[in-house]
Amino acid sequence: MIELTPNEKRIIDNIIERFDFEKAHALFVTMGWTYYDEKDAPTVKMLESCARSILESLLANPKHTWCESGRFRATKNSESVALMLIFDDVVEESINE
């Protein structure tokens, strides 16, 4: 993996510091969301770790513009890096009968 620059590390730290992981945790609990085979919602520390991991992966790969895992999505463009909690409610039906 490519080593992150001090500026990239600062960006990640600032995003992690400003993101409301307590609110994200409350949403996980309310929605009954879990990770993997866990029976309970992930802890705040687990959520922070997941978010940090995808931000690091995104910034370590210059060609990538987004990365997602664990209901988090990180995006970047020439002007900014963003972290969001994603709520996808997908309904799919086959077009072939």
Kinemage of the C-alpha trace (Angstrom):
@kinemage 1
@onewidth
@group {chain A} dominant
@subgroup {mainchain}
@vectorlist {calphas} color= white
{ca met a 1} P 0.000 0.000 0.000
{ca ile a 2} L 1.164 3.527 -0.727
{ca glu a 3} L 2.251 5.537 2.309
{ca leu a 4} L -0.084 8.439 3.049
{ca thr a 5} L 1.313 11.952 3.118
{ca pro a 6} L 1.089 14.040 6.299
{ca asn a 7} L -1.630 16.132 4.615
{ca glu a 8} L -3.670 13.037 3.728
{ca lys a 9} L -3.350 11.800 7.327
{ca arg a 10} L -4.510 15.215 8.555
{ca ile a 11} L -7.515 15.132 6.223
{ca ile a 12} L -8.512 11.691 7.519
{ca asp a 13} L -8.065 12.730 11.154
{ca asn a 14} L -10.190 15.853 10.595
{ca ile a 15} L -12.984 13.878 8.929
{ca ile a 16} L -12.982 11.226 11.672
{ca glu a 17} L -13.026 13.935 14.343
{ca arg a 18} L -15.951 15.789 12.740
{ca phe a 19} L -18.114 12.782 11.800
{ca asp a 20} L -20.859 11.978 14.330
{ca phe a 21} L -20.183 8.300 15.010
{ca glu a 22} L -22.514 8.331 18.018
{ca lys a 23} L -25.393 9.238 15.703
{ca ala a 24} L -24.273 6.580 13.201
{ca his a 25} L -24.190 4.014 16.014
{ca ala a 26} L -27.698 5.000 17.121
{ca leu a 27} L -28.924 4.497 13.545
{ca phe a 28} L -27.292 1.056 13.386
{ca val a 29} L -29.004 0.080 16.642
{ca thr a 30} L -32.388 1.463 15.561
{ca met a 31} L -32.220 -0.250 12.172
{ca gly a 32} L -30.905 -3.523 13.589
{ca trp a 33} L -27.813 -3.353 11.339
{ca thr a 34} L -24.836 -5.530 12.204
{ca tyr a 35} L -21.455 -6.393 10.721
{ca tyr a 36} L -20.638 -9.871 9.504
{ca asp a 37} L -22.024 -12.525 11.824
{ca glu a 38} L -22.288 -10.237 14.850
{ca lys a 39} L -25.576 -10.228 16.731
{ca asp a 40} L -25.257 -6.613 17.900
{ca ala a 41} L -24.639 -3.337 16.120
{ca pro a 42} L -20.971 -2.394 15.763
{ca thr a 43} L -19.514 -0.199 18.480
{ca val a 44} L -18.597 3.420 17.882
{ca lys a 45} L -14.914 2.377 17.783
{ca met a 46} L -15.690 -0.280 15.141
{ca leu a 47} L -17.508 2.303 13.037
{ca glu a 48} L -14.591 4.728 13.353
{ca ser a 49} L -12.163 1.976 12.362
{ca cys a 50} L -14.195 1.043 9.284
{ca ala a 51} L -14.483 4.667 8.203
{ca arg a 52} L -10.770 5.298 8.710
{ca ser a 53} L -9.926 2.183 6.712
{ca ile a 54} L -11.937 3.205 3.654
{ca leu a 55} L -10.597 6.769 3.798
{ca glu a 56} L -7.032 5.439 3.933
{ca ser a 57} L -7.716 3.062 1.059
{ca leu a 58} L -9.249 5.840 -1.016
{ca leu a 59} L -6.427 8.291 -0.466
{ca ala a 60} L -3.737 5.651 -0.993
{ca asn a 61} L -5.071 4.947 -4.487
{ca pro a 62} L -4.739 8.048 -6.695
{ca lys a 63} L -6.970 6.667 -9.467
{ca his a 64} L -9.900 5.846 -7.191
{ca thr a 65} L -12.680 8.367 -6.655
{ca trp a 66} L -14.743 6.375 -4.146
{ca cys a 67} L -14.571 3.462 -1.741
{ca glu a 68} L -17.253 1.902 0.426
{ca ser a 69} L -17.625 -0.689 3.138
{ca gly a 70} L -19.714 -1.214 6.248
{ca arg a 71} L -22.405 1.266 5.148
{ca phe a 72} L -19.796 4.010 4.759
{ca arg a 73} L -18.819 5.612 1.468
{ca ala a 74} L -15.797 7.839 0.997
{ca thr a 75} L -15.473 9.980 -2.109
{ca lys a 76} L -12.852 12.357 -3.437
{ca asn a 77} L -12.438 14.801 -6.247
{ca ser a 78} L -9.874 17.480 -7.021
{ca glu a 79} L -11.296 19.732 -4.301
{ca ser a 80} L -12.421 17.585 -1.380
{ca val a 81} L -12.738 14.259 0.400
{ca ala a 82} L -16.069 13.238 1.930
{ca leu a 83} L -17.338 10.505 4.231
{ca met a 84} L -20.986 9.528 4.344
{ca leu a 85} L -23.127 6.901 5.979
{ca ile a 86} L -25.223 5.302 3.267
{ca phe a 87} L -28.744 4.043 3.627
{ca asp a 88} L -29.622 1.979 0.597
{ca asp a 89} L -33.084 0.503 0.349
{ca val a 90} L -32.884 -1.514 -2.828
{ca val a 91} L -35.805 -3.340 -4.375
{ca glu a 92} L -34.979 -5.403 -7.407
{ca glu a 93} L -37.098 -7.492 -9.731
{ca ser a 94} L -36.028 -9.573 -12.687
{ca ile a 95} L -37.026 -8.302 -16.117
{ca asn a 96} L -36.975 -11.849 -17.422
{ca glu a 97} L -40.074 -13.880 -16.768
